[in-house]
């Protein structure tokens, strides 16, 4: 493409999304891209010449952004070009959506649930009604603006010294009270948000297994939840945990990929979810024949021994949202497929009937699918 100026190009804090604002002599448009550089959502921002009466053929994927028809723009005569020095991106806390702000205020919003393939573009200040290129921002401004304000405040807080330590102290104190004295502590981050650690809670006289828990996942809300529910607060913040009799430093390696997974893959974790195991040589010995993990808020149906009951980790909240612990239970590839074909509740019933324990005792072996 020629004759196009890039006014803004920014990667999200989780490095899973990128927003690019481009301008040519006709229009300005914004594009939300995924980590592979594929356009997920285009949104028209402004015409810079007289609007046509009808939609142009083609779309925002075909080399240049089309002109918005006159019925769908507040300024059918066109607007001056945007000033790139006054343009900035505000990423939502979840990292799946972004707002664009200029000197006049809110210019556009691309929510996490927007998706061009589904006919859901972003919202633009200059748009009227709904078109394939943009939806009108005015009717939803009062609902979206507080979220933008919260997002700016959140990232200001994250950049402040001591912000991460406050998350760390909160989670560790809760684990100390509910799970037991700490052991080793590992950093499983890769240098940018979400920052993650893993805390070991060694066996006790009452508990013959180690508990490993993430520390820090709850410091940021998980993405995409607003696609599925109006009130996301009950499900937005989690920590992950694993009960094991394996050497803790081997078992802890699973958290290097799964701890950041919601923000890298732009998804969310809930009880009953199954997640395909990433092919990671680092934890291959611990993985054995497992093909996925099952996440359970309450693994008690898989308690195979009275001393193997899960600790009660309820009661923690962060920034007004409850924090839920999801326990990792490795499952085989056939079991993963079984859950997809039926549901996770049926899979848990099947595992319980087979005597499967939620406590990981050794790597899951294809020759011994009950090796827990």
C-alpha positions, 0 to 999 in steps of 0.5 A, spaced: 500 500 500 502 506 498 500 513 500 498 511 507 500 514 513 501 510 520 498 515 525 499 510 531 501 503 532 501 500 539 502 493 542 497 491 548 501 490 554 500 483 554 503 483 547 497 479 544 493 485 540 496 491 536 492 497 534 494 501 528 491 507 525 492 509 518 490 515 514 490 516 506 487 522 502 480 519 503 479 516 510 482 514 517 481 507 520 483 503 525 485 496 525 485 491 531 490 485 530 492 479 533 499 476 535 500 474 528 498 480 525 491 478 522 486 483 522 480 482 527 477 488 527 477 494 522 473 500 524 472 507 520 474 513 524 473 519 519 472 521 511 477 526 509 472 528 502 465 528 500 461 522 502 458 517 497 451 516 497 452 509 498 457 504 500 463 502 496 464 495 494 469 492 498 471 493 505 476 495 510 481 489 508 482 490 501 488 495 501 484 502 503 479 503 508 472 505 504 469 512 505 463 512 509 456 513 506 453 520 507 447 517 511 452 514 516 457 520 518 456 526 522 460 530 517 458 528 510 463 533 507 469 530 510 473 532 516 481 534 517 486 529 518 487 527 525 493 530 529 497 524 531 500 528 537 494 528 540 492 521 539 493 515 544 490 508 545 488 506 552 488 498 553 482 495 557 485 491 563 483 485 560 487 487 554 482 484 549 479 491 547 482 498 546 479 505 546 482 511 542 482 518 545 484 524 542 484 532 544 476 532 543 475 526 548 473 519 546 474 517 538 473 510 538 472 504 542 473 497 539 471 492 545 473 485 546 467 482 543 468 486 537 469 481 531 469 483 523 467 476 521 461 476 525 459 483 523 461 487 529 465 492 528 468 498 533 464 504 535 466 511 532 465 518 534 463 520 527 459 514 525 451 515 525 447 508 526 450 502 524 454 500 518 459 494 516 465 500 517 463 502 524 457 503 529 455 509 532 458 511 539 454 516 542 448 511 544 453 507 548 458 512 550 456 513 558 457 505 558 463 505 555 467 511 558 467 509 565 471 503 563 476 507 559 477 511 565 478 505 569 483 502 564 487 508 564 487 508 572 489 501 572 495 502 568 497 508 572 497 503 578 500 498 574 506 502 573 507 505 580 512 502 584 509 497 589 503 495 585 506 488 583 508 487 591 501 489 593 498 483 589 504 479 591 502 480 599 495 479 598 495 472 595 501 470 599 497 472 606 491 468 603 495 462 602 499 462 608 492 462 612 488 457 608 493 452 605 499 452 610 507 455 610 510 457 604 516 453 601 520 455 594 517 460 590 519 461 583 518 466 577 514 464 571 513 470 568 517 472 561 518 479 563 512 483 561 504 482 564 501 478 567 507 478 572 506 471 575 510 467 581 508 460 583 508 458 591 510 452 594 506 449 600 509 443 602 506 437 605 504 437 612 502 432 618 494 433 615 496 433 608 500 428 604 501 432 598 504 439 596 500 445 593 503 449 588 499 456 587 500 461 582 501 468 585 499 474 581 494 472 576 488 475 580 492 482 579 488 483 572 482 481 569 481 475 564 479 477 557 473 476 553 468 474 559 463 480 556 462 476 550 458 471 554 455 475 560 453 482 563 456 481 570 463 479 569 466 480 576 464 473 579 469 470 574 474 475 572 479 473 577 483 467 578 489 463 581 491 456 578 493 451 583 496 444 583 496 438 588 502 433 587 506 428 590 511 429 585 518 433 586 515 440 586 520 443 582 518 439 576 510 440 577 511 447 577 513 447 570 506 447 568 505 454 570 510 457 565 505 456 559 498 455 563 499 461 568 499 467 562 495 463 557 488 467 558 492 473 556 496 470 551 491 466 547 485 472 549 481 467 553 478 466 560 479 460 565 472 457 568 471 451 572 470 445 568 474 448 562 479 444 559 485 446 555 489 443 550 496 442 553 502 446 549 507 442 547 513 445 551 519 441 552 520 444 559 515 440 562 514 434 558 517 429 563 511 432 568 506 431 562 507 424 560 501 422 556 497 428 558 494 431 552 490 437 556 488 439 563 481 440 566 480 446 571 476 445 577 474 450 582 471 444 587 475 437 585 472 434 591 468 429 587 475 426 585 478 425 592 480 418 593 483 418 600 480 422 606 487 425 607 486 428 600 481 433 601 482 440 597 484 446 602 478 451 602 481 457 598 475 461 598 474 468 601 479 472 597 477 479 593 481 483 589 479 490 587 472 488 589 472 482 585 472 475 588 478 471 586 477 463 585 482 458 585 482 453 579 485 446 580 489 443 575 487 436 573 491 433 567 487 428 563 489 424 556 487 426 549 481 421 549 479 424 555 479 431 553 475 429 547 470 426 551 469 432 555 468 436 548 463 431 546 459 431 552 461 436 558 466 436 563 461 434 569 460 428 565 468 427 564 468 428 572 463 423 573 467 418 569 474 420 572 471 419 579 468 412 577 475 410 575 478 412 581 482 418 579 484 422 584 485 430 583 492 429 586 498 428 581 502 422 583 506 421 577 506 423 570 500 421 566 502 415 562 499 412 556 500 405 559 497 407 565 491 412 565 490 412 572 497 413 574 495 419 580 
